[in-house]
């Protein structure tokens, strides 16, 4: 799986050069706040976290774009508003299709695949590694919107991620990831 992830990152970083022949494209950086939860067995309260990573924005036409991303994402849930939490760290790869308005607004949606890199429960000062009890692959859908300040390349992003696959490596437990993301991004060389 590590080799597939490395290959995808290389494709993500090389895609602007390949697409530049016919389409305008930019590489960018993005980061921000996650508010995540799980839906199903063991549902808890929203857990704050962060996301941070790279994106490639590829104009396919004047109105449509494709935006693959690779993001570290701290997710999970809190239990009962206390110090008890489930901390799930993913490398997420959303593949977003965007409709771009002329004023800088964008609507976006697409599939997302996540690779679990860490899973721990925390209760007070005690942390336990529970990665073996969770699926290493998480499939989902992302939907949201963004706004780019056209003259600067800076932008704001808001989206909802809806998990489709069971996060547990068990037939008796069933839950999916849910989460909101609020972020800022910068597109290098944006026109």
N, C-alpha and C positions, 0 to 999 in steps of 0.2 A: 504494500500500500504506500510505503514511503516513496518508492520509485515513481508511482503514478502521480503523487503529489508534486514531486520535483519536476516531472515532465509537464504537468499542468502549469506550474509557475513559470517555467521557461516559455511555454506557448503564450501565456498571458503577457509576459514582458516583451515577447517578439511580435505579437499581433499588431501593434501600431506600425512597425516597419513594413509588414506585409500588406496591411490595409491601406497604407499611405499612398500606394500607387493609384487607387481608385476612390478612396474615402478619407475624409479628414478624421484623425484620431488623436487622443491625448492619453497620457499616463497621469494618474493622480494618487494622492494619499487621502485617507479618510479615517476618522476616529470619532468616538462619542460614547453616549450612555446607552446601556441596555437596561430594560425593566423586564425580567423574565420570570417564567413560572412553568409548571408542568400541569397538564390536564389529564386526569385519570386517577389511578391509585396513588394515594399519598399527596394529593394536591395541597399546596401551601399558599403562602403570600408572595407577592412580587418581590424579587431579589434584584437590587441594583448591581450592575457590573459595567464592563466597558467593552468596546470593540475597536480594533485598530488594524489597518492594513492598506493594501494597494488596490487600485482599480484601473481599468482601461476603458475609456469612453470612445466608441467608434460610431461615427455618423454614417448611417447606411443611405439615407436620403436627407433632404432638408428637414423633415419632420420626424424621422425614425432613427433610433440609435440602438446599439447593442452594448451592454456594459457588464462584462465579467469582472468579478472581484475576488480577492482572497483576503480573508479577515480572521484574525484571532478574535474570539468572542467568549467572554465570561458569562455563563448562564447558570441556570439552576432554579432553586426556590428556597424560601425561608419557611420555617414551620412555626406557626402560632405567634408570629411577631417577636420571637425571642432570639437567643444566640444560636439556635439550632438551624442548620442550613445544609442543603445539598448543593455542592459547587461542581458544575460541569463546564469544562473548558473545551472548546471546539476550534478547529480550523474550518471555517465556513467558506463555501464557494458558491455565491449566488450568481446566476446567469440572467441578467435583467434585460428585458426589452422595454424601450422607452418611447413614449410619444412626446415630442418637444414642441411647446408653444413658442411663438416668436418673442415673447416677453421674458424668457428665462425659466419659466415653469416647465416641469416635466412630470408626467405620470409614468409609473414603472411597475412591472410585474414579471415574475419568472420563477423557475425552479431554483432550489438551493440544496446542495449536498454538504453535510458536515461530517468531519472526522474527529472523533472523540480523542483528546490527548490527555485528559486528566479527569478523574471523578473522585471526589472526597466528600465525606460528611463531616460536619463540625458541630460539636455539642459543647458549649462552654470553651474550655481550653483544650479539649480533646479532638484531634483530627484523625480520621480513619480513611485509608485508601480503599475505595469500593469499585474501582474501574472494572474488575472482573465481572461484576454483576450488571454491566451496561453494554449495550450494543456499540460497536466501534463506528457504525455508520448511521447517520441521521438524515432523512430526506424530508424536504419541506417546500413550501411556497412562500414567496415574498411579494408584498404589494405595498405601494406607497407613492410618495411624491418627493420632488426635490426642486430647489430653486438655485440657479447659478447667477451670480452677479457678473453679467456678461463682460464688462470691462476689466474685471480683476481675475477671474478664474476661481474665486472662492464661492462656496455654495453651502446650502443647508439641506439636510436629508431627513425624512421621517418615513419609517416603514413598520409594517407588521409582519412578523414571521410566524407562519402556521405550520407546525410539525405534522408530518403524515405517518411517520414510522414509529414503532414502539421503541422507547429509549432503553427499556429493560431487556436483559438477556435471559428472559424467563417466559414461560407460557402462562404462568399464574398471575403475573403482574403486567399491567398494560397502561402506559402513559405516553404522552407526546409533549414535545417542547412547544411553548408559546412565548412570544415576546414582542415588545416594542423597542424600536431603536430611534434615537435622535442623534444626529451626527453633523459634523462639519467636514467639508472636503476642499481640496485644492487641485485644480487641473493645470498641469504644467503646459505652457504654450497655448493656452485657451484663446480662441479668436471669437 
